[in-house]
Structures are given as C-alpha cells and as structure tokens.
Amino acid sequence: MNHNLEQRFESLKKVNKTAAAMAALLFTATVSMAGEESNSTEPTAASDSFTDAFRNGKVSGQIRAGYLYADPDLEGHPSPYASALGGQLKFETGKWYGFDLGAAFYTSHAINALSGERSDGKFNDELSSDAGHYDLLAEAYLDYSYEGFKIRGGRQLIDTPYADSDDIRMTPNTFEGVVATWAYEDFNFIGAYLTKWQGPDTGAYEFVDLLEDGDGVAMLAVTYEKDDLEGSIWYYQADKTANVFYGTISDSYKFTDGVTLTGALQIGDQSEIEHSGIDGTIYGAMAEVDYRGLTLSFAYDQLKVDEDKEYFGGFGGGVGFVNMFEMTAGVFTFHQDARGWKAAIAYDFTELGIDGLSIEYDYGNFKGDIEHEANEHNLILAYAPSDDWDLEIVYDRIEDVNMDIGEDEDGNPIDYSLDRVLVRVNYNF
C-alpha cells in the first residue's frame, strides 16, 4: 500500500517501469465523477448565469498534521522520523446548464525541515519531498451531468480497486484523464481514458505519465448494486502493456439476533501485450462477521504467475483482500506463485457510548511459492468526535521470516523487519 513497498522489496520484485505503469490504469474509473469526493456533502446549487455559478460555488478542504517514526527507516534516511503540516483547499462552482468546474490545491511542508535537519544532512522527506515541501494543483476538472449521465475531464480524485487515492501520507493520489458514468436502475456503466497521475505512490508530487512506453489506458466496466448484493466486471487495455479482466461479487445476510455475515469473491487476470512481462491471475475470498460493533474477518488470496512473468498489484492500495498497510497480495510474485492470508478483529465503541472511537488489529502472512515469507501486524486506533475533527494512529510491524535477499557489507544476513508509527490529525471544513 505504501509507495516505499517497491523500494523495500526492489531486489525481490525487480519491477520494470513499464510493468509498474500498467497498474496505474487498472480499475480507474468510478465514483469521483460528480464531486462525491468533496468533504462537503451539500450539492452545488443550480445557477441562472455563468457568474452565478461562481457565486453559488462552495469551498471545502482539510488541514492535516502528520508524524511518522520508522525503525529502521525504509529508505535509509539519516533521521528515523518525519513531521509535516499540509492539506487541501478546494473550490467547486455551482451548476450552469449541467456544467460545473472544480479545482483543489494540495500542499505539505515538513516541520522537521525547519529545525536545520536539511542543512546538516539529517532530513527525512517521507511526509513531504526532497525540497522539504510540495505545492500542487492536484485537481482541476470540468464536469457535465444530465439525469443519470456524468462525465468529468481533467485532474480528479478516483477510488477504484486497482488505481485509487491511497491516502497514506499527507495528500492522496489523483489522476488525469476523462471518466464517464451512466447510472441505469441498479447498474452503473463506466468508461475512462487516463494518461497521468501524481501522489505518494508515484514517488513524485507532480503529474507523470501512467505508461512510459504507451499512450494511456482505456477502460470499460459495469457495476451492480441492489440491497446488500454488489458485483462488478472490469476490462482495461494498457497501451503496449497488458489486457486486464477483473470481477468481484459480495453479499450480506442479517440474522435476527443482530449478527451480520458478509462474504466476497474476487478474480483477476492479466495478459501481456508486446512482451511486457506482465501475466498473472489472482483468486480471493473473504468472510466477515459483525455483532454489535465487534467485527471478525478472514481473507485469502492465491496468485498464479509463470516463472518468467510477474503480477503487478496496481498503483494505490491494490485489489487484494489480504492487503495490509505495507504488504500487498502481489508482493512476492516476481517469477513465482504466491499466497497471502489475513485475519482481523475490530471494535466500534459506539455500543459503549463513545461515538467515533474504533480500534482494529490485523495480522497478515505473505509467502512466495519458491522463496520469501513475511508477516505483518497492523494496530489502528481511529477517533472522530465530530465531522470536523478526526485522529488516526497506526502501528505497523513487519517480521522478516525468510526473505533470503542477501547479505550486508559486513556479511550479515539482511533483515527487513520494521516497526513504524504513523499519526495524523485532520481538521475538515
């Protein structure tokens, strides 16, 4: 899930740039279409003139303070900690003959850079950039909507299984392209063409090409939702890189004594174009039981990859049911099959009269069919006393079981175990 994952296991995966770029296109289409990603839930007002569209516009945003500590540091920073202050400021116009405009400015400035760490060589840039800050027009789009049809062109926030915002640092990923949806009864039809993206998973807080050697990604999809039953089918063509098919289905059953059982299945198939080296299949299943705020869940993913090929999990959070804060379903799939399983327990304290407080513990095991194995623990505390304020604390531990990557310069086996703490406080307006 973290962009440091590629750097951490680079010698395992050896992901070429074309392969990595392909993933950015996967599953990039759905829900950000009509301003649904805005912090404000109020729709923009209809306007009688172009001038009124701006007068009827709305401002929203977020101020975020972040702190991160890692031992050892994944990227070899001289300092194990990073701190920053940043966030988003967004403006959306009102509707005018079905059209509206939107733009959002993202920024992050490292607090630890102010203490002289940049000048004495001890600066950790994991919550900012090499320069100690970034400032970016991350969203800039034109919308048109008519009844069930919506189309958005430009820079936009998108959340789908394989390409998503993955808001794991100070600001999320955003994408550049055109996305259209048509809602008909319980179905939603989606089409998109994407060319660029930016964010924590790109390694650069500026817009870069999705495909280094291709022109972009075309996508078609259909989703279905009725009551508790949900399903979707996706097809992507990444120019000169890969064809991708993906499908998922889930359903829930509520028992009379307050117990809810949810189950889900997923399958994805990737086939290479022009010898890109991407060719793999993922199968997954998940089951979850909820009882009065207590949730227990278990997930399993199996990945099939030929010895000279590779499965790529996507840009952003990825599609695997077993994905953790750092490790993802496809982490050990360079020239080998792999599998992962995840067990989790969570509790919502609303049942005890503490609204907005929840705690969760996740455990995941990831293993390659030939070599490499690791465990990950996530402990997550979240508290949102109101719509304006929220706090998130994540403790992450990776245990190097058997990676066999090599030896350090002193001849000792390399140990990729990790302890990490991430704290974020948000003020939303």
N, C-alpha and C positions, 0 to 999 in steps of 0.2 A: 504494500500500500504506500509505503514511503518511497520517494524517489531515490533515497540512499540505498534501497534494496539492490538495485542494479550495481552500484559501486561496491557494496558489501560482498556480493557473490559474483563479481565480474569474472574471476578465474573459473568459476563453475559454468556460468551460462554462456559467456563469450557472445553476447547478443550483438549481431551486426546492426548497423544503423538502419538498414532497410527493414529488418525484422522488427526493430523497436518502433519504427514509424508506422508500420502497418497497424499496430494495435491501437493507435490513436483514433483510427477510424471506426473501430468496432463499436457497434451499438451506440451511435452518437445521435440520437435523434429526438427525444420525445418532449419532455414536459416543460421545458423552459420557454415554450413558444409564446405565451400570451402574458408575459410579465409575472408568471406564477412564482418565479424565484425571488421576487422582491420581498423585503422584510415587511412591507405594508400589505395588508390583506384587503384593503379597500380598492375597488376597481377605479380606474381613471374615468373621469366624467366625460360624457359626450359634449362636443363643442360646436358652436354655430359658425365659427370662423377659425382661421389658422392662428390668429392672435389669441383667441380664447383658448385654443388648445394648450398654449403655454401658460396662460393664466390658471387653467384648470389642472395643471401638472402637479405632481407630488414629489417630495423629497424623502428619501429613506437612506439608511446606512447602518454602519456598525463601527464602533471603536473597540479595538482589541488590544489587550496587553498579554504578552506571551513570555514564558520562561521555559527553558529546556536544559536538562542535565543528562549527559550520557557517559558511561564508564564501561569500557573505554570508548572514546569517540569514534564513530564510524568512519569519518573522513580524515582522521589523523590531525584534527585541529590542535594547536598548542593549548587551547583552553577547552575544558570539558563542558562549559555552559554557554548559553546564549540567551539574550533577553531583547525584547523589541516592543515597540508601540506602533500600531498601524490600524488598518481597517479599510472601509469602503464608504464612498459617498455617491449616491445615485439620484438621477432625476429622470422622470418619465412624464411626457406630455399627456394631456387628455386626448380622447378620440376625436378625429375630424374626418368624416366620411369613411370611417373604418380604419384610418391610418393613425399611427402614433409613433413617436420617437423615444428612444431611451439611451442613456449613457451612464457609465459608472467609472469612477476613478478609484484605483486600488493603490495602497501605499503601505510600506513597512520601513521603520527606521530603528536600527539596532541601538538599544540603550547601552549595552556594554561597549560599543564603539566610542562612546563619549568619554570613557574613563582612561583613554590613552592606549587601549589594547591594540588598536590598529597600528599605531606608531611603534610599539615595542614588539610587534610580531605575535601577539597572543590572542588575536581576534578570532572568534567563532562566528561564521556568517550563516548558520543554518536557519535562522529566522529572518534573514534579510538577504544580503548579496555580498559579493566581494567588495563593493564600494561602501558597504555599511547601510545601504538603503536602496529601495526601488520605488518608483512612482510611474504609474501606467494607466492609460485609458484602456481598461480591460474589457469593457462592454460599450458598444456603440452600434445601434441597430435601428432598422426601420421595420415596423410591424404593419400588417394588414389583416383584418379579420372580417368575415361575413358569415353570419349564422355559425355553422359547425366547422367552417374552413378558416385556418390560420396559417400565415406564412411570415417568417422572420428572416431578414438578411443582415449580415454584419457580424460583429463580435458579440458573443452571447454565452450565457451560462447554460450548461446542458448536463443532465444527470441521467445516464443510462448504464446498463451493466458493464460494458467494456470501455467506454470513454465517458468520464464523468468529472465533476468538480473536485472530488477527493480533497476536501478542505482539511488538510492535516497539519498545516503550518499557520501562516498569518493571513493568507488570502487564497481563494480557490483557483483551480484551472478554469479557463474559458476558451472557447473555440471560435473560429472564423469560418463563415460559410452561410449556406441557405438551408433552412429547415421548414418543412411544410407538414401540417397535420389536417386530417379531416375526420371529425367525430360523427359517427352514424350509429344511433341506438347504442348498443353495448360495445361497439367496435371503434377502434381508432386506427386510421391508416396514416402511415408516416413515410415521407421521402426526404432525403437530405443529400447535400453535396458539401464536403468540408475540405479545407485546404491548409489551415494553420491553427496553432494553439499556443497558449502560454500558461505558466503556473509552476507550482512546486515540483511537479513530475516531469517537467521539460528540462530542468536544470538551468533555465534562463527565464528571467522575468521580462521577456519580450516575445512578440509573436514570431514563431519559427514554423517552417514547413512540416506538415504531418509526414510527408514522404520525401525523402531526399532524392530519389530517382524516379518518382512518379508524379503525376499531375494532381492527384487528390483521391478522395474516396466517395463513391456513390453508394446509397443505401436505400433499401425498401423494407418496410415492416408492417405488421398488423398485430394489434393487441386486443385482448378481450377481457372485460371485467363485468361480472354480474354477481351481486351479493358477495359471497366470500370466495367465489371461483375466479381465478385470474390466469391468463395464459398469453403467450406472445411468441411470434415467429419472426426472425430477422435474417436478412441477406445483405452482405456487404461485398463490394468489389473494390479492392485497393489496387490502384493502377500499378501494373508491373510487379505486384507483390503477392496477393492472395485473394481467394474467394472464401467467404466465411458464412456458414449457416449456424444459427443458434435458436434454441427453443427452450421454453420453461413453462411450467404449469404448477399452480398451488391451489390449495383449498383448505377451509377450516370447518370444524364441526364443534358446535357449542353444546355441551352436556347440561342437564337441568341443575346440577349441583354447583355450577359456576366454573367448571373445568372447560377449557377450550383446547382442542387439539388441532394443530396445523401441520400439513405435510407439503413438500415441494420436490419436484424433479427438474433436472436440467441436462441438456446435451448440447454440445457444440462441436463443429467440425471445421477444420481449416485445411485448405489445399493450396499449394504454392502455384504462383504464376512466374514464368521465366526464371526458374531455378533459384527462387529467393531463399529456400531452405526452411520455410515455414510449412509444417504439415503435422497436424496432431488432432486428437479427439479428447474431449472431456465428458465424463459422465458423473452426475452428482445427485445426492438425495439428502433431504433434511427433514427432521421431525422436531416439533416444539410443543410443549405442554405449558399452559398458563393457568394458575389457580390463585385468585385474589392477590394479584401483584407479584407472585412468585412465578418465575419462568425458568423452565429447564429445556435445554435443546441439545441436539446432536446432529452433526453433519459429516458427510463423507464424500470425497471426490477421488476419482480414478482418472489418470491421464495416460493415453497411449501415444507414444512418439517413437518413430523409427530411429535406429542408431545413428543415422546421418542427418536427422532432421531436428526441428525444435518447435515447441509450442510456446506462443507468446500470450501472456495473460492480459494485455491491454494497458492503455495509459489511464491512470487513475486507480480506483480501488480494485478493479478487476471483477471477474464474474464468479469466481469460485465460492461455493457455500462455506468452505473452510477458511477463507481469508481472515488473517489476523491484522494487528496494527502494522507489523513489519512484513511477515512472511505471507506469501500468496500461494494459491493452488499449484501454479506452474513453476515454482522456484527451482526445483531440481529436475527439470525436464530437458536439459541440454543433452541430446543424443541418448536418452533413456526414458523408459516409462517411470511414472512416479505416482504416489498416492498421498493423501492427507486426510486427517480426521480432526474434528473439533468438538469439544464439549463445553457447555456454558451454563452458568446459573446467574440469574439477575433478580433483583427485588426492587419494587416501586413502593416507597414509604408512604404513598398517599393513603394506603389502607390504615396506617397508624396515625394519620392526621398531619403528616409533613408533606405538603404539596410540593412537587417539583424535585424531590430528592430521590435518587436512584443509585444503586451500586451493582456492578457486574464483574464477574470473574470468568475468563475464557482460558481454555487450555487447548493447544493445538500441537499435533505431531505431523511432521513432514518427512518423507523418506523417498529417496530415489531407488529404482529397481536394482541398480548395479552398485551405486555408492552414494554417500552423503545422507545424513539424517540430522534433524534438529527439532527441538521442542520450543514452544513459545508460550509464555504466560502473559495475559493482559488483566490488569485490575483497573477498573474505570469507575470513578465517582463523578456524578453529574448533579448539579443543583441549579434549578431555575425558579427562584422565588417569585418572579413576575415575567411578563413578556419583554420587559426592558433589560433585565439583567440575567446572566447565567454564568456558571463556573464549571469547568471541566478539568479533572486531574486524571492523568493516565500514567500508570506504572507498567512498564514493558520489560520483560526479561526473556532473552533468548539463550537456550542451553545448547552448546555445540556438542552433539552426541558423537558424530563420526563424519566429519567433513573431508578429511584426508586431502586438504588443499595443498599442503606443502610445509616447509619449514621457514622460520625467520632467519635473519642474517647471523644469528648466534647458533643455528642448528636446532632450535627448539620447535616442536610442532605448533603450527598456527592455531590459536584458539579464537573463534569468532563469537564467543559468548558476549552478552550485552546486558547491562542494566540501564534503563532510561526512564526519566520522569519528564512529562510534558504538562504544563499548567497553562490554561487560557481563561481569561476573564473577558466577557463581552458585554458591551452596552449597546443595545439595539434601538434604533429610532426610525 
